Amino acid sequence: METASLPQHKIYKLVGTFKEADAVARAFIDKKLTTTDYPFKFPDLKPYELRAKILFTGLCHTDIHLARSEWMECEYPVVPGHEVIAEITALGTDVSSLRVGQRIGFGFERWFCGECVNCKKKEDNLCLGTPPEGEGLYIQYPYFAGYSTHIQAPASVAIPIPESLPLDRAPPLLCAGITLWAPLVRWGFKGAKVGIIGIGGLGHMGVKFGAKLGYHITAFTTNPTEKGEEIRRMGAEEIAHSSNLEELAKLQGKFDVILNTAYYSKDSKLYNAWIALCRKGGAFVNLALPGAGEPDPQININYIVLNQINFVGSIIGSVSSQREMLEFAATHNILPDCEIFQWEDFPTAIDKCSKGTAKYRCVVDVQSFANKHSLH
């Protein structure tokens, strides 16, 4: 596609050739998930920012929701991606804690104030502050994020990557990994009985982390026969059917913690059966968001109140919890199961991600493309 026919972006300047560009993005140009290479120039580096060459980037279904304008109406081009492994190429004048050449990761978070009550509790992912003009809370939209050869973002949210983690499998740790790690650590305890509903891109990370944290893990899946052996290898001690009401009824009240990674449930009876898996005083943690226009289930409030169920949500994790998660993953060799794609195969990776057919996450090798085109 000729760059002259592509829309300009309000932050990043479209240029005519790769040679003129600071970076090349794989940009969505419409709601139909059409993508194209988008050579561009960054704005000037701010004192608190860094610029980095992306080595590997992961895909997440959140990217698909964003690209389709399902959660908000987006202006195109859109360049998502919040599972980023990169190498620093330039530092702003105020950045002293990192070094050029250091390998870092970026997750969903982009900015936090550091002063509000949540930030002071090391819950900066829940920052209450108002970003300064030209800044935002999240790494993607309207910013160009992980689907690019390079990224420019605040250094405060860059996470050093432990040397022992393989770079091609580390990206999903910064989304799926932290999304499961944070509630497991927040609500779990040694020997806790934890049920994980949905063993896909998110859920399989919960099984792996939970097992190494010393929890008794039961995996709930729609394919217990087909996937059972594989899930047990991940660390699950029990396998159960996630939509069999009779089987779920036998397990009612047996769990200290339930983590729900299923995107939604149109079946309120089934959703309430999941809640009823919690013991009195247990925690039901919802991690998934419905797609555009999907109805919310009707929740049995009486059951929640009378059994004092902690019905809560959880969203990613703080910078400090991401550091802890990566160190734990490196120490215990916990890695997501990934399919690796080349840059030219971005459309195939996007299709697998959108249809949920990947096993279990998609990662794109960005550095090979960048090196081939001398994008340093």
N, C-alpha and C positions, 0 to 999 in steps of 0.2 A: 504494500500500500504506500503510495506517495505521501511524504510527510506534509506536503502542501495542502492535502485534503483533510488533515487531522485538525481537531480543535486545539486551540491554545489553552493553557492552564494558567490560573491566576497567580500561582506561586512559582512554577517551574517553566522556563522558556523553551518551547519547542525549537529545535534547530534542524537543518536540512540533512545532515549526514552524521554517521557515527564519529567521524574524525573531528567534527566540530564540538561534539558532545562531551559533557562531564560524565554522563552515564546514559544507559539505555534501559528503559522500563518496558515491561510487558504489560501494556495498558488495556483495560476494558474500555471500549468506545461506545457501548450501548448495553441495554438491559438483556440482550440475547446472549451475553457472554462472548461476544466477538472480541478478540484481542489482536493487538499488533505491536510491533516494536516501536518505541517512542523515544527517540534521542532527545536529550534535554540538557539544559544548563541549570545548576543549582543557584539559589540566591547566595549572597555573601555569607560566609560562615560567621555566626554570632559568637560572642565571647564564651558562652556557656555550652556551645554545641561541639560535636565532633562529626567528621565525615569518615565513612568506612567503606571498603570494598566488600560486597557480599560474596560469601563463599558458597553457602547452601541456604535455601529458603524453603520453608514448609508451607503447605496449603491447609486451610481449615474451612469448614463449611460456613463459618462466619463471613469469610471472604466472598462466598457465593451470594449470601444474603445481601451484602453490601453492593456487590457488582450489579445485582438485579434491582437495586433500589427498593428492596422489600421492607427495610426498617426505616428508611428515610429517602427522600427524593434526592438523588445525587446529580451533580454536574459532571459530565464526562470530559476528559478521560479520568478513570478511576484506577489507582494502583494500590491494591491492598497488600496484605502480608504482614503477619505479626509473629512469625517463627523464624527469626533471622540470626544466622551465624555469620560474622563478618570480621574483617581485620582493619584496624584503624589506620587511616592514611593521613589525617590532619586533625589537629586539635585547636579549639578556640583558645583565646588568650587567657581565659580564666580557668581552664581545665588543667589541673595538676595531678590528679589522682590516677590518671591513665597515661599510656605511652603509645606513640606511633608504632605500628607493627603488632600490637597486642590484639589477641582474639577475644571478641566480645559477642554478646547476644542481646537482641532486643525482643521483648514480648509486646503485649498489647498497650502497656502504659507508656505515655510520652512525657508527661509533666506532672509535678505535684508541688505544692507550696512549701512543705516542710514546716509549717507553722500552725496549722489547724489541729484540733484535738485528735483527729484520726491520724494525721501524719506523725504526731508526737507519740502515738501508740504503735508506731510502725505498721500502720494500715494505710499507707499512702495510695494504695489502689482505690481507696474510698475518700480521697482528698476532697475537702469541702471548699477549698480555695477557688478563686476565679483566675484563670490563666491570663497573663498579660496579653495585650493586643498582638495578634500574629502568632499566638501559641495555642495549643489545645491539649486536652487530657489524654488523647489516644493517638497511637503511633500512625494510624492510617486515616484517611479522609479527613480533611481535604489534602493531606500530605501524601507524597509518594513514599511507599513503605517497602515491603520485602520483595515484591515482584520487580526487582530492579537490580542492576549490576552494582549500584552504590546507594548508600543511604546517608542522610544528614539529619541528626536529631540531638536533643539534649543529652549531654554526657551523664547526667544524674540517673538516667534509667538504663544505662549500658551495664550489662552484667558480665564480669570476667568468666571465661569458659575454662573449667578445669582441663589441664593438658591431657588427661587420660580419656576424655570423652571423644569418641570418633565423630568428626565434624559432620559427616553426611547423615548421621542418625540423631544428632543432638537437637536439630530445630524444633521438633514437636514437643520437646520437654518444656519449651518456653510458652506453650499454650496448653496442650492436653496434659502435660506433666504437672504444671503448677496448678491447673484447674482441679486436679484430683488430689495433689499433695496438700494443698492448703486446708480443705475440709477434713481430710484424713488426720492431719496433725491437730486441727482445732477441736475435733469431736472424738477422736479415737483415744485409746489407752491400751496398755499392754494386755493382750488377750481378748480385746474387744471383738464381739461378733459383728462383723460388717458385711452387709449385703450390697452388691453393686448391680444396678439394673442397666442392662445394655452393655454388651462387651464388644464395642467397636473402637473407633479412634480414641475416644475419651476413656471408656470403661476399661480397656485392656491395660492402661497405665495405672488405673486404680488397683487392679488386681496385683500388678507387679510391685507397686509401692507398698500397698497394704500388707502383703505377705512379708516383705522385708522389715516392716515396722513391727512385726510380731502380732498382727491381728489374724483372727480366724475369718477367712474370706469365703463367702458364698457368692458365686457368680450367677446372675439371672439373665438368661438368654432365650431367644425364640428358637435357637438351634442347639439344644443341649446334647443331642446325639451326635450331630455333625461336628460341633466345635468343642465338645467336652474334653477330649484328650488334650487338645491344644491349650485350652484354658487352664487345665490342671498344671501343665508345664509352666505356665506363667506364675503359678503360685496359689491358685484357688484350691480350697479343700473340699468344697461342695459345689455342685452344679444343680440349678433348678430352672424350671420353665418360667419365663417371665410373664406369660399371658394365660397360663392354665389356672383358672380360678380355684379349682379343687386343690391343686398342689399348693397354691399360695395360702389358702385357708389353713392348711395343716402347719404352716410356718408362721402363722399370726402370733405377734408378740415375742418373737424369738431373737430379735436383733437389737443391739445397742445403737447401731448407726445404719441408715440406708442412704446410699448415694444414688440419685436418679440421673442417669445420663441420657435417657430417652428424650428425643426432641419435644414430644408432646404426647398427650393421650386424648383422643377423641372419646374414649370410653371411660366415663367417670367412675363406673363400677370397678374397672380394672385399676384406675389410678388410686382409688380409695383402698383397694386391696393391697397396693404397694405401701401406702401409709400405715396400714394395719400390721405390717411386718414388724414395726417398731415395738419394743417393749414399753411399758409405762415409764415415762421420763426419758425415752430415747429420742434420737434426732433423725428427722427426715430432711435430707439436704437436696434441694433441686438445683441441678447444674445446667439444665438444658433450657433453651428458649424456643418458643413455637415459631413456625414460619409465618409469613404475612397472611393475615386473614384466618389463621387457625384458631379455633375456639379454645378457651381455657376450660379445663375440667371443672365440674362442680364438686367442691371439696366438702367432705363430711366434717364440719366444724365441731359437732358434738363429740366425735371420737377424739379429735385432737385435744379439745379442752379437758374432757373427762379422764384422759390418759396422760395429760400433761406432755404431749408430744412437742418437741422443739421442731416446728415446721419452718425451715429457713432456706434462704438462697445463698449462693456463694459465687463470687466473680473473681477470676484469676487469683492473684496474690501480690503482696507487696514486694518491693525490691529486695528487702532482707530475706523474705521467705523464698524468693527465687534463687538467691545465693545459696541458702541452706539446702534447697531441693537439688540444685545442680551438684553440690558437694556430696550429698547423700547418694545421688545417682551414680556419680563417679566412683565412690567408695564401694558401692554394692553392685556395680556393673548393671544398672537398670537402664535399659534402652527401649525406645519404642520400636515396634515392628513397622518397617517402612518399605515402600516401593520408591526407587530412585529414578528420576527422569532427567533427560537433557533439556536444555533451554528450548530447543526446537520442538520438543514434545510437550510444551506447556499446555496446548489444547487438550491432549490426552489426559494429562494430570488433572486439569480442571474438570473434565468430563467425569473422571472417576470420583473426584471429590464431591461433585454436585450430586452424583447418583449413589454415593455411599458404597461403592464397590471396591475401594482400595483395601489393601490388607497390610496394615491398618491405617497408615498415614502416607501422604504423598510428599516427597521432597524433590526439589529441582536443584541440579548441579549448575550453579550460576557461574562459578569461577572459570569453568572450561570455556564457556561462551565468551566471557569477558577477556580471557587471555587470548582467545582466537582472534578477537577483534581489537586487541591492544588497548582495552579499556582498563587502564591502571589507576 
